[in-house]
């Protein structure tokens, strides 16, 4: 058995001892005894749980709350097995809180469970635990766990203590698992096998990208500066705009690849809702998951969400404008890199534009840039026939990088399927014609 699993077992045994001490005190099993924490000996190994404890220097109370959230994921009857020793006949034990899940048959800990175990009937200590679970603990700030939001009127601490799936994987196995695309997380991770040299940009656009690279490399050091650190915010907001296929998404993917940050493209079709208040709720699901994860959030075709506000002519317009106000506040609060992409800068509300740290234009490539794109797109395994003039193609046909890739992909497949030695010129021309038809352009 590895040390990391031994550490989990020892930690749950430690929690069992604490719960037993609280129950003995509560039921006065050993006379009028005072509840005290047992001695905590953290194993100095390389296990993920131990690394987390040492890195964040969490308190004994936070450690116990973390173990409470972890326990049902390891032993489904963990809490019941301890309680049965003191209430063998069964029945409700209201003081200890806890609820049943939809599928889970065992007891799931709530804020009330943490209060009982850590504070008993000590009023001041119970309030302290409540403060921890409502935002003061590093566990909440880092989104390791949170207290379930309940319907209005329910006691706040009766919500479940919910552990983040990604943190659960990290603490149990030392691995990271990306969240899956779903209605509760309408975003998908984007990656690329390309490298920076595959991207062709004009010099002005490239210089602006270089500025962004500098921010990603060095801004954290300024946040630690004694004077400037309290004046600047950690996040960075940027707009990429220009025609489709000019490298906006690829640039976002390459930024994530270089700095080893996950890039999530937000699916706006699942975010934007015609129902009042639903768009904000859907967006909040993404932002709440992204907090403290160092993710790059990429809003493609951002016009749908960040478009211009309308004149107030109806109650719906008023709520739509409130939605924009919410978005303004939320993107300003995001501590990481947030990229909005649009075909036209003029489509976005000016209030958003003012809040961008940088606005980068990705124009359609000129002839010399198109030639580079043609040259970089030719496959290694099959070359164009000698009569193909890439310079002429670049001068004659105004195509984006994505369109040129589509053309070569189509022409190469046709040539290979026919057993041709080269990529034929007529297949390239047909590929260009297909791209022009997509955009309803006529081809000379």
VOLO-190797 format. One line per 4 residues: their letters; for each residue x, y, z of C-alpha. Coordinates in nm, 3 decimals. Each point is the difference from the previous one (the first is absolute). Last residue first. Example, Ala and Ser with C-alpha at 12.3 -4.5 7.8 and 13.67 -1.06 7.14 Angstrom:
SA	1.367/-0.106/0.714 | -0.137/-0.344/0.066
This chain:
XXXX	-1.262/3.432/-6.112 | -0.180/-0.156/0.294 | -0.331/0.140/0.125 | -0.053/0.030/0.372
XXXX	-0.283/-0.157/0.198 | 0.227/-0.054/0.300 | -0.033/-0.377/-0.019 | 0.014/0.022/-0.381
XXXX	0.341/0.165/0.021 | 0.134/-0.287/0.209 | -0.130/-0.257/-0.251 | 0.163/0.191/-0.289
XXXX	0.330/-0.001/0.186 | -0.020/-0.377/0.037 | -0.077/-0.033/-0.370 | 0.308/0.209/-0.078
XXXX	0.213/-0.221/0.224 | -0.140/-0.314/-0.166 | 0.079/0.148/-0.343 | 0.357/0.069/0.112
XXXX	0.062/-0.359/0.093 | 0.158/-0.101/0.329 | 0.273/-0.230/-0.125 | 0.065/-0.369/-0.064
XXXX	-0.367/-0.070/-0.063 | -0.158/-0.317/0.137 | -0.351/0.134/-0.052 | -0.076/-0.008/0.375
XXXX	0.332/0.173/0.068 | -0.078/0.282/-0.244 | -0.350/0.056/0.132 | 0.121/-0.003/0.362
XXXX	0.278/0.247/-0.082 | -0.242/0.236/-0.178 | -0.252/0.005/0.286 | 0.261/0.053/0.273
XXXX	0.179/0.259/-0.212 | -0.322/0.197/-0.049 | -0.109/-0.031/0.362 | 0.339/0.126/0.121
XXXX	-0.028/0.295/-0.239 | -0.345/0.076/0.142 | 0.127/-0.003/0.359 | 0.288/0.231/-0.091
XXXX	-0.234/0.246/-0.167 | -0.054/0.021/-0.374 | 0.025/0.286/-0.248 | 0.080/-0.185/-0.323
XXXX	0.219/0.146/-0.277 | 0.317/0.110/0.176 | 0.032/-0.306/0.226 | -0.090/-0.241/-0.279
XXXX	0.255/0.168/-0.230 | 0.269/-0.025/0.265 | -0.088/-0.367/0.059 | 0.060/-0.084/-0.366
XXXX	-0.106/-0.361/-0.063 | 0.157/-0.124/-0.325 | 0.249/-0.221/0.184 | -0.274/-0.218/0.159
XXXX	-0.067/0.082/0.362 | 0.184/-0.210/0.262 | -0.101/-0.314/0.188 | 0.139/-0.130/0.330
XXXX	0.113/0.326/0.161 | -0.333/0.175/-0.043 | -0.021/0.355/-0.149 | -0.156/0.225/0.266
XXXX	0.309/0.206/0.088 | 0.054/0.102/-0.363 | -0.363/0.097/-0.056 | -0.002/0.200/0.324
XXXX	0.322/0.176/-0.094 | -0.150/0.091/-0.338 | -0.312/0.130/0.176 | 0.218/0.227/0.214
XXXX	0.161/0.144/-0.312 | -0.342/0.051/-0.163 | -0.167/0.163/0.300 | -0.155/-0.198/0.285
XXXX	-0.353/0.086/0.121 | 0.036/0.217/0.307 | 0.040/-0.128/0.357 | -0.042/0.319/0.203
XXXX	0.106/-0.007/0.363 | -0.172/0.206/0.268 | 0.186/0.019/0.331 | -0.075/0.062/0.365
XXXX	-0.368/-0.021/-0.080 | -0.233/0.192/0.230 | -0.085/0.279/-0.243 | -0.109/-0.258/-0.261
XXXX	-0.243/-0.154/0.247 | -0.179/0.330/0.061 | 0.006/0.065/-0.375 | -0.234/-0.295/-0.055
XXXX	0.140/-0.229/-0.266 | -0.108/-0.010/-0.364 | 0.247/0.275/-0.099 | 0.293/-0.234/0.068
XXXX	-0.107/-0.222/-0.288 | 0.065/-0.372/-0.052 | 0.008/-0.058/0.373 | 0.221/-0.173/0.254
XXXX	0.003/0.069/0.373 | 0.299/-0.118/0.200 | 0.015/-0.021/0.381 | 0.336/-0.057/0.167
XXXX	-0.028/-0.060/0.374 | -0.133/0.179/0.308 | -0.365/0.033/-0.115 | -0.145/0.297/0.188
XXXX	-0.013/0.232/-0.301 | -0.173/-0.271/-0.204 | -0.266/-0.033/0.268 | -0.068/0.372/0.043
XXXX	-0.049/0.063/-0.369 | -0.208/-0.314/-0.037 | -0.239/0.114/0.273 | -0.042/0.336/-0.170
XXXX	-0.069/-0.176/-0.328 | -0.273/-0.206/0.168 | -0.149/0.317/0.147 | -0.022/0.130/-0.357
XXXX	-0.191/-0.311/-0.102 | -0.229/0.045/0.301 | -0.087/0.352/-0.112 | -0.049/-0.110/-0.359
XXXX	-0.243/-0.270/0.120 | -0.193/0.259/0.204 | -0.058/0.195/-0.320 | 0.134/0.295/-0.199
XXXX	0.336/0.044/0.172 | 0.243/0.088/-0.274 | 0.212/-0.299/-0.083 | 0.333/-0.117/0.132
XXXX	0.266/-0.098/-0.249 | 0.116/-0.359/-0.018 | 0.192/-0.188/0.267 | -0.186/-0.330/-0.003
XXXX	-0.081/-0.070/-0.363 | 0.281/0.229/-0.119 | 0.252/-0.232/0.168 | 0.039/-0.216/-0.307
XXXX	0.253/-0.203/0.201 | 0.026/0.066/0.373 | 0.334/-0.147/0.109 | 0.072/-0.047/0.370
XXXX	0.366/-0.067/0.082 | 0.017/-0.209/0.316 | 0.212/0.079/0.304 | -0.228/-0.222/0.214
XXXX	-0.056/0.256/0.277 | -0.359/0.066/-0.116 | -0.084/-0.193/-0.317 | -0.279/-0.210/0.148
XXXX	-0.176/0.311/0.139 | 0.050/0.181/-0.332 | -0.157/-0.279/-0.204 | -0.304/-0.055/0.218
XXXX	-0.038/0.379/0.029 | -0.053/0.017/-0.374 | -0.303/-0.225/0.019 | -0.146/0.194/0.291
XXXX	0.054/0.333/-0.176 | -0.165/-0.130/-0.315 | -0.294/-0.135/0.200 | -0.094/0.334/0.161
XXXX	-0.292/0.072/-0.229 | -0.073/-0.281/-0.242 | 0.118/0.045/-0.357 | 0.318/-0.187/0.086
XXXX	0.363/0.050/-0.100 | 0.238/-0.247/0.159 | -0.074/-0.324/-0.187 | 0.034/0.159/-0.344
XXXX	0.293/0.198/0.141 | 0.216/-0.311/0.023 | 0.300/0.134/0.190 | 0.338/-0.108/-0.134
XXXX	0.220/-0.121/0.284 | 0.379/0.032/-0.012 | 0.197/-0.198/0.258 | 0.328/0.161/0.096
XXXX	0.340/-0.150/-0.072 | 0.154/0.340/-0.083 | 0.096/-0.087/-0.358 | -0.303/-0.221/-0.068
XXXX	-0.251/0.245/0.146 | 0.138/0.284/-0.209 | 0.002/-0.230/-0.304 | -0.370/-0.078/0.044
XXXX	-0.092/0.369/0.023 | 0.207/0.073/-0.312 | -0.168/-0.286/-0.187 | -0.343/0.137/0.089
XXXX	0.082/0.344/-0.140 | 0.202/-0.121/-0.300 | -0.150/0.170/-0.308 | -0.264/-0.264/-0.079
XXXX	-0.304/0.217/0.064 | 0.049/0.374/-0.066 | 0.142/0.227/0.272 | -0.018/0.067/0.370
XXXX	0.193/-0.123/0.302 | -0.097/0.189/0.314 | 0.198/-0.019/0.323 | -0.069/-0.003/0.371
XXXX	0.277/-0.061/0.253 | -0.052/-0.096/0.365 | 0.222/0.055/0.304 | -0.124/0.350/0.085
XXXX	0.245/0.285/0.046 | 0.023/0.244/0.289 | 0.084/-0.223/0.297 | 0.284/-0.173/-0.182
XXXX	0.150/0.329/-0.115 | 0.134/0.097/0.342 | 0.135/-0.317/0.165 | 0.055/-0.185/-0.326
XXXX	-0.147/-0.350/0.006 | -0.248/0.080/-0.277 | 0.297/0.129/-0.199 | 0.163/-0.346/0.006
XXXX	-0.326/-0.158/-0.116 | 0.000/0.228/-0.305 | 0.323/-0.147/-0.139 | -0.058/-0.285/-0.241
XXXX	-0.367/0.043/-0.089 | 0.041/0.376/-0.035 | 0.307/-0.043/-0.223 | -0.190/-0.246/-0.219
XXXX	-0.278/0.257/-0.038 | 0.251/0.260/-0.117 | 0.134/-0.253/-0.253 | -0.356/-0.045/-0.131
XXXX	-0.011/0.376/-0.055 | 0.326/-0.014/-0.194 | -0.137/-0.288/-0.211 | -0.306/0.204/-0.096
XXXX	0.222/0.287/-0.113 | 0.239/-0.230/-0.188 | -0.268/-0.177/-0.204 | -0.090/-0.350/0.112
XXXX	0.080/-0.352/-0.123 | -0.042/-0.275/0.261 | 0.179/-0.328/-0.073 | 0.315/0.143/0.161
XXXX	-0.188/0.023/0.331 | -0.056/-0.374/0.020 | -0.287/-0.221/-0.114 | -0.121/-0.306/0.189
XXXX	-0.292/0.196/0.139 | -0.223/-0.003/0.304 | -0.352/0.110/0.088 | -0.184/-0.093/0.319
XXXX	-0.377/0.023/-0.025 | -0.242/0.230/0.178 | -0.364/-0.023/0.103 | 0.069/-0.133/0.353
XXXX	-0.331/-0.080/0.168 | -0.165/-0.065/-0.338 | 0.291/-0.237/-0.072 | 0.355/-0.003/-0.135
XXXX	0.214/-0.207/0.234 | 0.230/0.154/0.258 | 0.369/-0.076/-0.055 | 0.147/-0.260/0.235
XXXX	0.323/0.076/0.185 | 0.202/-0.272/0.170 | 0.148/-0.040/0.349 | -0.220/-0.301/0.065
XXXX	-0.220/0.080/0.299 | 0.081/0.368/0.049 | 0.020/0.089/-0.369 | -0.307/-0.204/-0.097
XXXX	-0.208/0.162/0.276 | 0.134/0.341/-0.101 | -0.132/-0.054/-0.351 | -0.338/-0.120/0.119
XXXX	-0.049/0.298/0.235 | -0.121/-0.110/0.342 | -0.350/0.084/0.115 | -0.083/0.067/0.364
XXXX	-0.376/-0.047/-0.008 | -0.234/0.284/0.098 | -0.152/0.002/0.349 | 0.240/0.277/0.100
XXXX	-0.202/0.274/-0.169 | -0.324/-0.088/0.178 | -0.275/-0.033/-0.266 | -0.213/0.311/-0.060
XXXX	0.107/0.064/-0.357 | 0.083/-0.322/-0.179 | 0.346/-0.136/0.057 | 0.351/0.070/-0.129
XXXX	0.236/-0.288/0.080 | 0.305/0.092/0.204 | 0.326/-0.008/-0.191 | 0.306/-0.209/-0.061
XXXX	0.346/0.033/-0.148 | -0.113/0.327/-0.154 | 0.329/0.170/0.096 | -0.181/0.265/0.204
XXXX	-0.229/-0.262/0.153 | 0.282/-0.227/0.118 | 0.202/0.308/0.099 | -0.271/0.057/0.259
XXXX	-0.167/0.340/0.041 | -0.277/-0.059/-0.254 | -0.322/-0.127/0.149 | 0.146/-0.325/0.129
XXXX	0.259/0.173/0.216 | -0.255/0.250/0.131 | -0.232/-0.285/0.100 | 0.286/-0.171/0.183
XXXX	0.059/0.320/0.198 | -0.372/0.029/0.074 | 0.004/-0.351/0.145 | 0.305/0.090/0.209
XXXX	-0.185/0.295/0.150 | -0.308/-0.206/0.086 | 0.185/-0.297/0.153 | -0.268/-0.270/-0.026
XXXX	0.226/-0.250/-0.176 | 0.269/0.208/-0.170 | 0.207/-0.209/-0.239 | -0.216/-0.310/-0.040
XXXX	-0.333/0.182/0.033 | 0.097/0.292/-0.223 | 0.142/-0.229/-0.269 | -0.320/-0.204/-0.005
XXXX	-0.208/0.320/-0.011 | 0.190/0.106/-0.311 | -0.119/-0.321/-0.156 | 0.149/-0.348/-0.020
XXXX	-0.154/-0.263/-0.229 | -0.148/-0.303/0.173 | -0.021/-0.322/-0.198 | -0.234/-0.112/-0.275
XXXX	0.168/0.200/-0.278 | -0.230/0.026/-0.299 | -0.200/0.317/0.071 | 0.204/0.079/0.310
XXXX	-0.101/-0.036/0.362 | 0.064/0.284/0.244 | 0.228/0.086/0.290 | -0.065/0.197/0.318
XXXX	0.174/-0.120/0.317 | -0.250/0.155/0.239 | -0.292/-0.157/-0.185 | 0.094/-0.360/0.079
XXXX	-0.294/-0.183/-0.152 | -0.059/-0.364/0.085 | 0.228/-0.298/0.051 | -0.024/-0.247/0.287
XXXX	0.378/-0.017/0.026 | 0.027/0.376/0.068 | 0.352/0.033/0.138 | 0.184/-0.266/-0.197
XXXX	-0.239/0.058/-0.287 | 0.133/0.356/-0.040 | 0.345/-0.124/-0.105 | -0.123/-0.243/-0.266
XXXX	-0.252/0.257/-0.122 | 0.276/0.256/-0.067 | 0.214/-0.228/-0.219 | -0.280/-0.187/-0.176
XXXX	0.103/0.105/-0.352 | 0.375/-0.043/0.065 | 0.231/0.179/-0.248 | -0.219/0.269/-0.159
XXXX	-0.200/0.025/0.322 | 0.322/0.094/0.191 | 0.127/0.290/-0.213 | -0.245/0.269/0.112
XXXX	0.055/-0.091/0.365 | 0.376/-0.016/-0.059 | 0.000/0.357/-0.135 | -0.207/0.121/0.296
XXXX	0.249/-0.171/0.234 | 0.297/0.167/-0.166 | -0.174/0.337/0.008 | -0.052/-0.032/0.376
XXXX	0.361/-0.108/0.053 | 0.119/0.305/-0.190 | 0.130/-0.001/-0.357 | 0.362/0.075/-0.085
XXXX	-0.084/0.020/-0.370 | 0.308/-0.178/-0.133 | 0.037/-0.234/0.297 | -0.356/-0.129/-0.008
XXXX	-0.005/-0.031/-0.380 | 0.328/-0.188/-0.009 | -0.132/-0.239/0.264 | -0.312/-0.072/-0.200
XXXX	0.203/-0.048/-0.320 | 0.239/-0.251/0.162 | 0.367/0.095/0.000 | 0.063/-0.105/0.357
XXXX	0.040/0.188/0.326 | -0.289/-0.161/0.185 | -0.203/0.262/0.186 | -0.020/-0.075/0.370
XXXX	-0.305/0.162/0.156 | -0.046/-0.057/0.372 | -0.361/-0.070/0.090 | -0.232/0.302/0.014
XXXX	-0.154/0.071/0.336 | -0.357/-0.038/0.130 | -0.028/0.045/0.376 | -0.118/-0.290/0.209
XXXX	-0.297/-0.008/0.241 | -0.029/-0.374/0.026 | 0.136/-0.241/-0.253 | -0.309/-0.067/-0.210
XXXX	-0.138/0.352/0.036 | -0.211/-0.043/-0.314 | 0.140/0.320/-0.152 | 0.352/-0.053/0.134
XXXX	0.011/-0.358/-0.124 | -0.142/0.117/-0.333 | 0.265/0.271/-0.035 | 0.279/-0.242/0.088
XXXX	-0.134/-0.251/-0.252 | -0.009/0.266/-0.273 | 0.363/0.094/0.073 | 0.114/-0.364/0.003
XXXX	-0.176/-0.068/-0.330 | 0.169/0.307/-0.152 | 0.343/-0.135/0.099 | -0.090/-0.337/-0.148
XXXX	-0.100/0.183/-0.318 | 0.340/0.174/-0.005 | 0.187/-0.324/0.064 | -0.178/-0.165/-0.292
XXXX	0.067/0.294/-0.233 | 0.369/0.006/0.104 | 0.031/-0.373/-0.056 | -0.142/0.060/-0.347
XXXX	0.268/0.261/-0.075 | 0.271/-0.223/0.149 | -0.069/-0.275/-0.251 | -0.140/-0.339/0.100
